[in-house]
Amino acid sequence: GRLPDYIPSVTWQVMSQKDTTIGNHPIREKMLRGIVDNSAYPAISVEIQLLLATPLQADGPVPVVLEFGFIRSPFNNNAAAPIGLGSSGEPSWKEQLISRGWGYAVIVPSSIQADNGAGLRQGIIGLVNKGQARSPGEWGTLRAWAWGASRALDYFESDPNVDATRIAVEGLSRYGKASVVAMAFEPRFSLAFIGSSGAGGTKILRRIFGEQVENLASTGEYHWFCGNFLKYASELTPDDLPVDAHSLVALCAPRPVFISSGSPQVEGQWVDAKGMFLGGVHAGPVYRLLGKKGLGTDTFPPLGTPLVEGDIAFRQHAGGHSTGPNWSTWIAWACRYWGACRYD
């Protein structure tokens, strides 16, 4: 959807800071709040929740991976998000990043915009519209979440512990969709890790397999998109779409994108791993036009095969609906662009 001509500014505040550990690694952890200026409509307030952790021993700014996720998991009473089915037994993604000498951040999407249709008159969309309904061409929740990630980048540019030229965006499922949208429309993101984004993410929508446009237009998901998108599940069909998922991936070029999926036996076929792979395949010509490398093949690889030689990468791991088992592969791939660990 189309962004409004004017979106209020965000002022970041450090709410708390402490030296602690993740696994056996010392970190500096900051809890931040991004207060959106609501002076034009005080009835709605928006405060973006953000956590930032960097290695305590770092003597300079470090790369950071920004995840769309939960600061405190809703599934259990701790600050670590569940790794999902099919965990390889590796250290958590946070430990892997910190041990590399990199940092991590978590932004809470629901603090930007609620994940339901009823919330469209609240959050940043509702604030801009002063509590009124949006028009059919205006932004949906995915675009609003991506806008919030850009505001986090604004903060990172001011933090001396963060190398704002090396920020990656990562997310799973609906947050994987938000991650590719954020990467496409925010040129300051350096790398992307797109987890099981399915339809509305990197999956080809014209492909009749797994989730379809009709699923996206349902009561539980329509708010992710602008209202105009719904007509492709009614009076029009996906064949009428002027663009498809590969166009979204191509907008990320020439910056590197890693597309991740789980096993068809564990995660299920609904996410359509091959459809996501094809989204990467068909974005390849744009990458090559810009002097970069695509996936290098249009043949869907066997489970577990890492396609990591290009600036578009893909791997289908043996686990479930998770990026967990692909983190070590992603980190090794990212080292090509960010270098190895800078700190002992």
C-alpha positions in Angstrom: 0.0 0.0 0.0 0.9 3.7 -0.4 2.4 5.5 2.6 0.8 8.7 3.7 2.3 12.0 2.6 3.0 12.8 6.3 3.9 10.4 9.0 4.8 11.8 12.5 8.3 11.7 13.8 9.7 9.2 16.4 11.7 10.2 19.4 13.8 7.4 20.9 14.4 7.0 24.6 16.7 4.5 26.4 14.4 3.1 29.1 17.0 0.9 30.7 20.5 -0.3 30.2 22.4 -3.2 31.9 25.4 -5.4 31.5 24.3 -9.0 31.5 24.9 -12.3 29.6 23.4 -14.3 26.8 24.6 -17.9 27.3 28.2 -17.4 28.4 28.7 -14.2 26.5 28.7 -10.8 28.2 26.5 -8.2 26.5 25.2 -4.6 27.0 21.4 -4.7 26.7 19.3 -1.6 26.1 15.5 -1.4 26.3 14.2 1.4 24.1 10.9 3.2 23.5 10.2 5.1 20.3 7.5 7.7 21.0 5.6 8.7 18.0 4.5 12.4 17.9 0.7 12.3 18.4 0.2 16.0 18.9 -2.1 16.1 15.8 -4.3 13.5 17.3 -3.7 12.8 21.0 -6.5 10.2 21.3 -4.1 7.6 19.8 -0.6 7.0 21.2 2.1 4.8 19.6 5.3 3.7 21.5 7.6 1.3 19.6 9.3 -1.3 21.7 12.9 -2.2 20.8 15.6 -4.2 22.5 19.3 -3.8 21.5 22.2 -6.1 22.6 25.8 -5.7 21.7 29.0 -7.6 22.9 30.3 -6.0 26.1 33.9 -6.5 25.0 33.5 -4.7 21.7 35.7 -1.6 21.4 33.9 -0.2 18.5 30.6 -0.3 16.6 29.3 -3.7 15.6 26.9 -5.1 12.9 23.4 -5.8 14.2 20.6 -8.2 13.1 17.2 -6.6 13.6 14.5 -9.2 14.2 10.7 -8.7 14.0 9.6 -10.6 17.0 9.0 -10.7 20.7 11.2 -9.2 23.4 9.4 -11.4 25.9 8.1 -14.6 24.4 4.3 -15.0 24.6 4.9 -18.8 24.7 6.9 -19.0 27.9 8.1 -16.8 30.7 11.5 -15.8 29.5 13.1 -13.3 27.1 14.2 -15.9 24.5 12.0 -16.6 21.5 11.3 -20.3 20.9 13.5 -21.8 18.2 10.7 -24.0 16.9 10.5 -27.6 15.8 13.5 -29.2 14.2 16.1 -27.4 16.3 19.6 -28.6 15.5 20.7 -28.3 19.1 22.9 -25.3 18.2 23.2 -22.3 20.5 20.4 -19.7 20.2 20.6 -17.3 17.3 21.4 -14.5 19.8 24.4 -16.5 21.2 25.6 -17.2 17.7 25.6 -13.6 16.8 27.2 -12.3 20.0 29.9 -15.0 19.8 30.6 -13.7 16.3 31.1 -10.3 17.6 27.9 -9.0 16.2 24.8 -7.6 18.0 21.1 -8.3 17.8 17.9 -6.3 18.2 14.3 -7.2 18.5 11.5 -4.9 17.4 7.9 -5.7 18.5 5.6 -5.3 15.5 2.4 -5.1 17.6 3.7 -2.0 19.3 3.8 -0.3 15.8 0.5 -1.7 14.4 -1.9 -4.4 15.8 -1.9 -7.7 13.9 -5.7 -7.6 13.2 -8.2 -5.8 11.1 -9.9 -4.2 14.1 -6.6 -2.4 14.9 -6.5 -0.5 11.6 -8.0 2.5 13.4 -5.3 2.3 16.0 -1.5 2.1 15.8 0.5 4.2 13.4 -2.1 3.7 10.6 -4.9 4.9 12.9 -2.9 7.8 14.2 -2.1 9.1 10.8 -5.8 8.7 9.8 -7.0 10.3 13.1 -9.0 7.2 14.0 -10.8 7.0 10.7 -10.9 4.1 8.2 -8.1 4.0 5.6 -8.7 4.3 1.9 -8.2 1.3 -0.4 -4.8 2.4 -1.6 -3.3 3.2 1.8 -0.8 1.1 3.6 -1.4 -2.1 5.4 0.1 -3.6 8.5 3.2 -5.2 6.7 4.2 -1.8 5.4 3.6 -0.2 8.8 5.8 -2.8 10.5 8.5 -2.1 7.8 8.2 1.7 8.5 8.8 0.9 12.2 12.0 -1.0 11.3 13.2 2.0 9.4 12.7 4.1 12.5 14.8 1.6 14.5 17.5 2.2 11.9 17.2 5.9 12.6 18.1 5.1 16.2 21.0 2.8 15.3 22.6 5.6 13.3 22.8 7.5 16.6 24.2 4.7 18.8 28.0 4.5 19.0 27.8 0.8 19.7 26.2 0.0 16.4 27.6 0.0 12.9 24.6 1.3 11.0 26.1 0.5 7.6 25.8 -3.2 8.5 22.3 -3.8 9.7 20.3 -7.0 8.6 16.6 -7.5 8.9 15.2 -10.9 9.9 11.8 -12.4 10.5 9.7 -15.6 10.3 6.3 -16.2 8.7 4.3 -13.0 8.8 7.4 -11.3 10.1 9.3 -12.8 7.2 6.8 -11.0 4.9 7.5 -7.8 6.9 11.3 -8.4 6.5 11.3 -8.6 2.8 9.0 -5.5 2.6 11.4 -3.7 4.9 14.4 -4.7 2.8 12.7 -3.7 -0.4 11.7 -0.2 0.7 14.6 0.7 3.1 17.9 1.0 1.3 19.9 1.3 4.5 19.4 -2.4 5.3 22.5 -4.3 4.3 21.3 -7.9 4.4 18.1 -9.8 4.8 17.2 -13.2 6.3 13.6 -14.0 5.1 12.1 -17.0 7.0 9.2 -19.0 5.7 7.5 -15.9 4.4 5.1 -17.8 2.0 2.3 -16.0 0.2 2.6 -12.3 0.6 6.4 -12.7 1.0 8.7 -14.3 -1.5 6.3 -17.1 -2.7 5.1 -16.6 -6.3 1.4 -15.8 -6.0 0.4 -17.0 -9.4 1.6 -20.5 -8.5 -1.3 -22.7 -7.5 0.2 -24.5 -4.5 0.1 -23.9 -0.8 -1.3 -20.6 0.5 -3.2 -18.6 -2.1 -4.3 -15.0 -2.5 -7.7 -16.0 -1.1 -5.9 -16.9 2.2 -4.3 -13.5 2.3 -7.7 -11.9 1.7 -9.3 -13.7 4.6 -10.5 -12.1 7.8 -7.3 -13.0 9.7 -4.8 -11.6 7.1 -6.4 -8.9 4.9 -5.1 -6.1 7.1 -1.5 -6.9 6.1 -2.2 -5.4 2.7 -3.9 -2.3 1.2 -7.6 -2.7 0.5 -7.0 -2.7 -3.3 -5.2 -6.1 -2.9 -8.4 -7.8 -2.0 -9.9 -7.5 -5.5 -7.4 -10.1 -6.7 -9.3 -12.7 -4.6 -12.7 -11.6 -6.0 -13.3 -9.8 -9.3 -9.7 -10.3 -10.5 -7.3 -13.3 -10.1 -3.6 -13.5 -9.3 -3.0 -13.8 -13.0 -4.2 -10.1 -13.2 -1.5 -8.9 -10.8 0.9 -6.5 -12.4 3.7 -7.7 -10.2 4.5 -10.9 -8.2 6.8 -11.9 -5.3 9.9 -11.9 -7.5 9.3 -8.2 -8.1 9.5 -7.6 -4.3 12.7 -9.6 -4.1 14.1 -7.7 -7.1 13.5 -4.4 -5.2 16.1 -5.5 -2.7 18.8 -5.7 -5.4 21.7 -5.4 -5.4 21.7 -6.1 -1.6 22.0 -9.7 -0.6 18.8 -11.7 0.4 18.7 -15.2 2.0 15.4 -17.1 1.6 14.8 -19.7 4.3 12.2 -22.5 4.6 11.5 -25.6 6.7 10.8 -29.2 5.8 7.6 -30.2 4.0 7.2 -33.0 6.5 7.6 -30.9 9.6 6.7 -27.4 8.6 4.1 -28.4 6.0 3.5 -27.7 2.4 1.3 -24.7 2.9 4.3 -22.3 3.0 5.4 -23.6 -0.5 9.2 -23.7 -0.3 9.5 -24.1 -4.0 7.3 -21.1 -4.6 9.6 -19.0 -2.4 12.6 -20.5 -4.2 11.1 -19.4 -7.5 10.6 -15.9 -6.1 14.4 -15.8 -5.8 15.0 -17.4 -9.2 12.9 -14.9 -11.1 14.5 -11.9 -9.2 17.9 -13.1 -10.5 17.9 -11.1 -13.8 17.7 -7.8 -11.9 20.7 -8.9 -9.6 22.7 -9.9 -12.7 21.8 -6.6 -14.4 23.4 -4.9 -11.4 26.5 -7.0 -11.6 25.5 -9.4 -8.8 24.8 -13.1 -8.7 21.5 -14.8 -8.5 20.8 -18.3 -7.1 22.8 -19.9 -9.9 20.1 -22.5 -10.7 16.4 -22.7 -11.5 16.2 -26.4 -10.3 14.7 -26.7 -6.8 17.4 -28.3 -4.6 17.2 -31.3 -2.3 16.3 -30.7 1.3 19.2 -29.3 3.3 21.2 -28.1 0.2 22.6 -24.6 0.8 22.5 -22.4 -2.3 24.9 -19.7 -0.9 27.2 -18.8 -3.7 25.1 -15.9 -4.9 23.7 -12.6 -3.6 20.3 -14.4 -3.5 20.6 -17.4 -1.3 18.3 -20.3 -0.4 18.1 -23.2 2.0 15.3 -25.5 3.1 16.3 -26.9 6.5 14.9 -30.2 8.0 13.0 -28.5 10.8 9.7 -26.8 11.3 8.3 -23.3 11.0 11.4 -21.6 12.2 14.6 -19.9 11.0 16.5 -21.7 13.8 18.3 -24.5 11.9 19.4 -22.0 9.2 21.0 -19.4 11.4 24.5 -20.9 11.3 24.3 -21.1 7.5 23.0 -17.5 7.3 25.8 -16.3 9.5 28.5 -18.0 7.4 27.0 -16.5 4.3 26.7 -13.1 5.9 30.4 -13.2 6.8 31.2 -12.8 3.0 29.7 -9.3 3.3 30.4 -8.3 6.9 33.7 -10.1 7.5 34.6 -12.5 10.3 34.5 -11.7 14.0 36.2 -8.4 14.7 36.6 -9.0 18.4 38.3 -11.8 20.4 
